[in-house]
Amino acid sequence: MTTRRRFMFGLTTAAFGGLALASGRFAPVAPRRVAAGYGPLRRDPAGVLDLPDGFDYRVVSRVGERMQDGFVVPDNFDGMGSFALDARRVLLVRNHELRVAQHEVGALAGRRGARVASFDHDGEGRPLPGGTTNLVYDTRTGEIESQHLTLLGTIRNCAGGTTPWGSWLSCEEDVTRAGEGVDRDHGWVFEVPATATGPVEPRPLKDMGRFNHEAAAVDPRSGIVYLTEDRDDSLFYRFLPAARGELARGGRLQALALATREVPADARNWSGRPWDIGAWHETRWIDLDEVESPADDLRLRGHAAGAVRFARGEGIHYGDGEFFFCCTSGGAAGYGQVMRYRPSPVEGHPGEKDAPGRVQVFVESADADMFNFGDNLTVAPNGHLVVCEDQYTEVVVNRLIGVTPDGSTYPLGFLHAQTELAGACFSPDGGTLFVNLYSPGRTLAIRGPWTTAPA
């Protein structure tokens, strides 16, 4: 079945391990179940974001603001992660999903000839505008103390993920080749320290593969990195680093497959024999070769070797021993899925075959009320998932959606702007949800009773 969603593919969270999802509490239910949540959303007098009673937001950063380094805040706010700086201040690292020619909304707008560390340049020698900015936010004053450009010269930095060692993995959702208006190949992951106050020397982590990267999450117990891919026929990857916490030293890339043939190696549920919601399937992992993939065929070769296909892997979150990731266009109705992966107790080590990891469809949306094109996701202190919608229609109606431990969904926020929600992540103290409005770019800080589960 061809739908507008699948036809329009090609456009377009951060993990926070301290806010745990209790693995034993999650028990998926049949679709079409919608919970009451925190109650009705109240109309925002500013016409930006409706929230339930007891919640409020403030805009803390906007595109075009002058940063402390003299550059301007770039547009296209996407994935974002948070880190504790001290008792009251939070470090945010934010992606800017800018294409090759979007210099007019990049950090160097109006600064032609500025000398800045950059991964790549266009045909006129200008640094490519994609990259990251780092922000310092004071939770007591509710203000941004500083903003700085920290990565430049990349393309379409979509999502990514935090690491336990204090860095952000910024992922390129683009596979432009050298000679196609740029000097170098793209489709890589870049690591940015949370404490960076200036542009880092960009270094692609090539062993993590070249593909349409979306998001990343690290298992703090093993140091293994899990990666999603934004393609209709994407794979779910893991990266086994040669040295824990030192990704630049390389490692081994693998793709998830099923241990048996009880269901097809296709979790999209578009046709044929589907994966039942909540049913666990034991897994294995396939080694991938030629991961720099000059032909952009890594997912095709992986599937031919037995890897499972997913419908546009998006944001991924780690919590209390398992991972949740969105598949934007998955499900029979095409409204999206949330997948759940529970690693082996000996993940990535000998003995994994005898105690394999498991994967399931945790939520599959049957209609737009449940959720519609889930993208980035994170987790609230109360243990519920928070999903950002990113619809692909003429007029978008994007929301923040809560997901309970039993798989029910409820609205958390209604966005009036015609853009996507992205980059949802919580402050380390759990009191503030940060979320981006993609374009015109704005970062919001939302406070509310996040530690309390809704009725």
N, C-alpha and C positions, 0 to 999 in steps of 0.2 A: 504494500500500500504506500503510495507516494502522497505525502502531505505537504502543505506549505512550510511546516516547520522543517522537515527534512530537506526540502528543496532549497530553503534559504540558509542552510548550514554554511558557516564560514565567517560570520560575525561573532563577535562574541555577542580557601580562607584559612582563613588562616587557622592553623591548629593551635589550641592553647591547652596543653596537657594538664595544667593545674586545676581545670574545671572538669571534674570527672563525670563520665557516664557510667553508671553501674551496670555492668554487662548482664548480670543476672536479672535486672529489672525489665529488660526490654523484651516484649513478647508481641510480635506483629499480629495484627488483626486483618480481617477482610477490608478491602477498600471501601470508599464512600462514607467512612466514619469521620465526622467533623465534630471536634470538641468545642465547648463554650469558651475556653481560654480565659482571659482576664476580663471578659465582657465586651460590650460594644465599643467601637472606636469613636472617639469624639473628634469633631471637626476641628482641624487646625486653623486658627484665624489667619495665620500667615500663608495658608494654602500650600504647604510643603508636604508634611507628613502627619496623617492622623494616627493617634495612639490611644490606648485604653486609659481610663481614669487612673491616676497615680503615676503616670509616666510623662516625661517631658524631654525635650531635646534642645540643643543649641548648635548653631553652625559654628565650627571652630576653625575651619580652613576653607579657602575658596580659590578657584583658578584665577591666575593673574595677580595675586598678592605678591608684593616684593618680599623675598626671603632674606635671611641674614647674610647670605653670601652674595647678595646683589642680583641674583637671578630671580625669575618669576616662577610661581607655582604652575607647573604644566597642567594641561587638561587631561581628560579621560582617566578619571580615578577608578582604579579597579581593585585587585586583591590587596590585602593589608594585614599586618600582624602586629601584636603588642608585646612589650617587654617591660619589666619593672626596672626603673632607674634608681629610685629610692622610695621612701615611705609614701611620698605624695605625687611623684612624677612618673609618667609613663612614656616610654619610647614607642613611637609608631613608625613602621616602615611601610610605605605606600607605593604600589605600582602605578605607572602611567602607560596605558595601552595605546601608544601613538604609532601611527604608520610612518613610512619613510618620508612622505612629503608633508607631514603636519608640523613643519617648523614654526608656523605662525602661532601655534598654541603650545609650543615647547618651552622649556626652561630658558633657552637662549634667544627667545624672541626679541628682536631688536639689538642683539649683541653679536652680529656677524663678525667672525674673526676671533671670537673669544677662545682662549687656549684652555681646554678642559680635557682631562683624560676621557677618552671615548673608545668604545669597542669598534665602531665602524662609522663610515662616512658615505654620503651619497656621491653621485657623479660630479657634483660641483665642489667636493671636498668638505661639505658641511657635516658636522656630527649628526648622526641620526637622533631623533628627538625622544625615542622611547627610553625608559629607565625607571628610577625610583627616587623618592624624596624621603628623608627622615625627619620626624617631628618630635618635639618634646612637649608633652601636655601636662599641665598641673591640675590634678583632680580636685584640689581645694578651691582654686580660683576659677576653674572651668575655662582656662585660657591656654592658648599655644604660646610657649616661651620662645621657641625657635623652630625654623624650618630650613632644610639644606638639601641641595641636590647631591645624590650619593651614587647614582649609576646613570650612565649616558651612552648612547650609541647603539642601542638595541632596538628591536621592533616588537610592538604589540606585547608588552609585558602584561600578561593577563592576570593570572593568580600566582600562587606560590605557597609558601608555608614557613612557619618558624622552626628553628632547631633548638634542641635543649642546650646547645653551647652558645646561644646568644646571637644568632644570625638569621637572616631572611633569605630564602631561596626564591629568586625572581625568575619566572618561567616565560620564555618567549612562545607565544602562540602564532608562529609564523615560520615557514620553511623556505624563505627567499634564498636563492643561490647567489654566490659571488658572480658578478657580471650582469645581474638583473637590476641595474641601477644602484648597486651597492658593491663594496669591495670584498666582503667576506660572507661565508655561509652563515645562515641563522637557523634557529630551532633549538636553542640551548637553554640550560639552567645556569644562572649566575648567583654567586653568594655575596650578600651585602651585610656587613656587621651592623648590628642595631645601634652601636655607639658611633658609627661613622658621622663625621661632621663635614665631609667634603667628598668629592667624587673618588670612588675606589678605582683601582686599576682593574678593568674588567677582564675576567678570566673565565671562559666558557668551561663548564664541567662536562667535557665531551663524552666521558664514559657513562654518563647518565642518559645518553641517547640524543639523537636529533629527530624530533618529531613535533607535532603541534601540541606542545606542552600546555597544560592548564594549571594544575595545582600539585602540591607536594606536602607530605606529612611524615614526621620522623617518629618511630617507636623509641621512646627514651630508654627502654630496657635493653634494646639490642643495637640501636644506632642505625637500623635499616631505614631507608627512605622509600616511601611509597608514592607513586606518581600517576596522575590521571592524564588523559589525552582527549582533546576536544575534536573528535571526529565521529561521524555517524557509525563508523566501523572500528572504534577505538579499542585499545587493550588497557589492562590494568597492570602496571609495572612495579617491580621493586628493585632497589639498588643496594647491593651488598658491598659496603665500602671496604677497601683494603685496610683502612685504619679508622676506627670509630672517631667521628668528629673531624676527620681530615679528608673531606670529600675531594679535594684537589689531587690527592694521591691516587685517585682512581678506584676502580672496583668492578663489579660484575652486574650486568643488567639482565633481568629475567622478566617473563610475563606469566600471569596467572592462567592456569589450566585446571580442568577437573580431573580428579583421580579416577573416575569411572565415566561410563557413557549413559548414565541413568537419565540425563537430560542433555539436550544439544549444547555444544560449546558456543551458545548465543544467549545472553541474558537480556536481550532487548525486548523480548516478548512481542515482537511485531507480527509474527505468524508462526504456524506450525505448533509443535508441542511446547507449551510455555513453562517457565519456571514458576512454581507455586509461591505465593507470597508467604514468607516465613519459613520455607523449607530450607534446611541446611544441606550444603553439598561440600563434600571433602575435596581438597584442592591439591595441586602439585604446581611446581614452577618450572618453566622452560627456559633454558639458557638461550640468549640471543647473541648472534654474531653480527659483525659489520654494523655496530650500533650508530656509527656516524652517518649511515644511511643516505648517501648522496642521491639516491633515486626516490627518497621519501617512501620507502616501501617496508619499513620496519614492522608496522602493524600487519601488513599483508603476509609477510614471511612468518611472523609469529603465529597468526591464525592458521596458516597452512600446516604449522607444526603442532597445532592443537590448542592454542591459546583461546580463551573465551573472548567473544566480542561483546562490547558494551555500547550503549547509545549516548555518545558524547559525554565522556567523563568530565566532571567539573570540580567543584570544591570538595575537599577531603578534610576530615577531622579525626584526630586520635583522642580517645578518652578511655581510661581505665581498662586497657587491654584489648581494645578493638577499634576498628576504623569504620567511619560512615562516609560515603561519597555520593554526590548527586550524579545522575545520568539524565541530562536535560530533556532529551526527546524519547526516553524509554517508555515502555508500556504499550498495551494494546491500543489505548486511546491517544497515545503520543503526548501526554501531559507531563511525563517525567517519573523517575524512580529515585529512591534512595537505597543504595546498596550497603551491605554491612559485611565486613571481613573480620574474622577473628583469627589472629595468627596462631601458629603452633606454639606449644610451650618451648619447643627447641627450634624456633623459626631460624632458617638459614644455616642450621647445623646438622651433623649426622644424626640420624634418628627421626628427622622430620617426616620421612615417609611412613613411619609407624605411628606417628601422632600428628597427622596433617592439620593444616589450617582449614577453616570452613568459610563459605561464602553464602549469602542469601539475598533475595530481594526483600528488604525491610519494609519499604512503603512503595506502592505503585499507585499513582493518582488515576482515578477513574473519571474525574471531571475537574473543571477549573476551580471549583470551590475548595477542593482539597489542597492542591497547589498546581501552579501552571508554569512550567519551565523553570524549575529550581536550578540555581547556579551555585554561587558561593554558599557555604554553610559553616556554622560554628555551634557552640553549645553554651547554654546559659548555666549559671550556678545552680539552678534548680534541677539540672539534668536533662532539660528539654533541648532538642535541636532548634536552631534558628536558621531558616533558609531564606536566601534572597532570590526573588523571582526576576527573570529576565526574559520577557515575552517577545515574540517575533510576529507582531501583527501591525496593521496600519496604525492603530491607536493602542498603546500599551496601558495596562492596568496592573502595575507591579506592586507587590506587597512583601512585607516580612511575614513569614509563616512560621509558627511554632509547631513542633512535632513532639508529642508525648511519648513516654516509654512504651506505650502499647500501639504506637503507630497512628494515633489520631492526630489530626491537624487543626489549627485554629489561626485566625488572623492576629498578627501582632502590630502591624502597621500598614497603612495605605498611602502610597506615594502619588501625589498629584502631578508631579513633573513627568514629562514624556522622555524618560530615560530609565536605565536599569539601576537597581540596588546592588551593591557589591561590597566586598572587603569586610564583612561583618567579623568583629573580634571583640573580646571582652578585655577590660583592664584587668591586671593581675589580681586586684582586690575584688573583682566580680561586680563592682558597683556601677560600671558604665559600659554600655555597648557602643562601640564605634562602628559606623557604617558609612559607606560612600554613596553619593549620587554621581553617576558616571560622567555626564556632561550636560550642561556646564558643571564642572567638577566642584563638589562640596563634600566636606567630611563633617558628619554629625556625631555628637556625643549624646547618647540617650540614657537618661537615668530613670530608675524605677525599681519596683520590688522584685528584682531578678532572683533573689534567693528564695522567694516564695512560689511554690507551685500553684498555678491557677486552679480554681475549683473544677 
